[in-house]
């Protein structure tokens, strides 16, 4: 098996650093130290920290494509079971070994700031794509009779995803699974009833 390139090492280890500390809190020095590479390697592979950040977002989102395919886009499961499986898997991922890092997308989106305009734009694009996957699942639920025919799937998908991100942020802040538990309870017992 070939060794990962320096760029791959910087991206993989840098993703962990950014997820743990936030984009603004992760210095280039921290990133290259975690990757075990010289600082010049960073500038050889990335025009700027922002360019690195965009690639990290795409790497993170790319890793979620398998989960999306297995849940929200898995036509062999009933639609609401897919949505629950996606939310349950997301819930498991936000607390790794007692480290409440939350969602990298939500974290970067919450940081804001003029200096990261392209990062904010990319996060927004990914949010829209994720809402689209949820909307697809909801449209199938309407066709299957699991939701009323009058359901506005686009609005509901945006609401669910926004609420999910809010619950993740609150869980991260409180170091507690209670916000996610509440979110799941309300979504499945009230909103999607």
C-alpha positions in Angstrom: 0.0 0.0 0.0 1.5 3.3 -1.0 2.4 5.9 1.7 0.1 8.9 1.8 1.5 12.0 0.2 2.6 14.9 2.3 -0.5 16.8 1.1 -2.8 13.9 2.2 -1.1 13.8 5.6 -1.5 17.6 6.0 -5.2 17.4 5.0 -6.0 14.3 7.2 -4.2 15.5 10.3 -5.2 19.1 9.6 -8.8 18.1 9.5 -8.5 16.7 13.1 -6.8 19.9 14.3 -9.4 22.2 12.7 -12.3 20.0 14.0 -10.8 20.2 17.5 -9.8 23.8 17.6 -11.9 25.5 14.9 -10.5 27.0 11.7 -9.4 30.3 13.3 -7.9 28.5 16.3 -5.9 26.0 14.2 -2.6 27.6 13.2 -0.5 26.4 10.2 2.2 25.5 12.8 -0.3 23.3 14.7 -1.4 21.7 11.4 2.1 20.8 10.2 3.1 19.7 13.7 0.2 17.2 13.8 1.1 16.0 10.3 4.7 15.6 11.2 5.9 17.6 8.2 8.0 20.7 7.8 6.2 24.0 7.6 7.3 24.6 4.1 5.3 21.6 3.0 2.2 23.5 3.8 3.0 26.3 1.5 4.2 23.9 -1.2 0.7 22.4 -1.3 -1.7 25.2 -0.4 -1.7 28.8 -1.6 -3.2 29.9 1.7 -4.7 28.7 4.9 -8.1 29.4 3.4 -7.3 27.2 0.4 -6.4 24.5 2.8 -9.6 25.0 4.7 -11.7 24.6 1.5 -10.0 21.2 0.9 -10.5 20.2 4.5 -14.3 20.9 4.1 -14.4 18.8 1.0 -12.5 16.0 2.6 -14.9 16.0 5.6 -18.0 16.2 3.4 -16.6 13.5 1.1 -16.2 11.2 4.1 -20.0 11.7 4.8 -21.0 10.6 1.3 -20.9 6.9 2.3 -23.2 7.6 5.2 -25.6 9.6 3.0 -25.6 6.7 0.5 -26.3 4.2 3.2 -29.1 6.2 4.8 -30.8 9.1 3.1 -30.3 7.8 -0.4 -30.7 4.1 0.4 -33.9 3.2 -1.5 -34.0 -0.3 0.1 -35.0 1.3 3.5 -38.2 2.9 4.4 -37.8 6.7 4.1 -38.3 7.7 7.8 -36.0 4.8 8.9 -33.3 6.3 6.6 -33.7 9.7 8.1 -33.5 8.3 11.6 -30.4 6.2 10.7 -28.7 9.3 9.3 -29.5 11.4 12.4 -28.5 8.5 14.8 -25.1 8.2 13.0 -24.6 11.9 13.1 -25.4 11.9 16.8 -22.7 9.2 17.4 -20.1 11.1 15.5 -20.3 14.3 17.5 -19.0 12.8 20.7 -15.8 10.8 20.2 -14.4 9.4 23.4 -15.9 12.2 25.5 -14.4 14.9 23.1 -17.4 17.0 22.0 -16.1 18.5 18.8 -19.5 18.8 17.1 -19.8 19.1 13.3 -16.9 20.6 11.4 -19.3 22.2 9.0 -21.4 23.8 11.7 -18.3 24.8 13.6 -16.8 26.6 10.5 -20.1 28.1 9.7 -20.5 29.5 13.2 -17.0 31.1 13.1 -18.0 33.5 10.3 -15.8 36.4 9.5 -14.8 38.4 6.5 -11.4 36.7 6.3 -13.0 33.3 5.6 -15.7 34.4 3.1 -14.9 31.5 0.7 -15.1 29.0 3.6 -18.5 30.4 4.6 -19.7 30.1 1.0 -18.6 26.5 0.8 -20.2 25.6 4.1 -23.4 27.1 2.8 -23.2 25.1 -0.4 -22.6 21.9 1.5 -25.6 22.7 3.9 -27.8 23.1 0.8 -26.6 19.8 -0.6 -27.3 18.1 2.7 -30.8 19.7 2.8 -31.2 18.3 -0.7 -30.5 14.7 0.5 -33.0 15.1 3.3 -35.5 16.6 0.9 -35.1 13.6 -1.3 -35.8 11.3 1.6 -38.9 13.3 2.6 -40.2 13.2 -1.0 -39.9 9.4 -1.0 -41.7 9.4 2.4 -44.6 11.4 0.9 -44.8 8.9 -2.0 -44.7 6.0 0.4 -47.5 7.5 2.5 -45.3 8.0 5.5 -45.9 11.8 5.4 -49.0 13.8 4.2 -49.2 14.6 0.5 -49.3 18.4 1.3 -45.9 18.2 3.1 -43.6 21.0 1.9 -40.5 18.8 1.6 -38.1 21.6 0.8 -39.1 23.7 3.9 -39.2 20.7 6.1 -35.7 19.5 5.0 -34.3 23.0 5.7 -36.0 23.0 9.1 -34.7 19.5 10.0 -31.2 20.2 8.9 -31.1 23.6 10.7 -32.5 22.1 13.8 -30.0 19.2 13.6 -27.1 21.7 13.4 -28.5 23.7 16.3 -28.8 20.5 18.4 -25.3 19.5 17.6 -23.9 22.9 18.6 -25.9 22.9 21.8 -24.7 19.3 22.6 -21.1 20.4 21.9 -21.5 23.5 24.2 -23.1 21.5 27.0 -21.0 18.4 26.6 -24.3 16.5 26.8 -26.3 14.2 24.6 -29.6 15.8 25.9 -30.0 18.3 23.1 -29.7 15.6 20.4 -32.0 13.3 22.4 -34.6 16.1 22.5 -34.2 16.9 18.8 -34.7 13.3 17.8 -37.7 12.9 20.2 -39.4 16.0 18.8 -38.6 15.4 15.2 -39.9 11.8 15.2 -42.8 12.1 17.7 -44.2 15.5 16.7 -42.9 17.0 13.5 -42.9 13.8 11.4 -45.8 12.1 13.1 
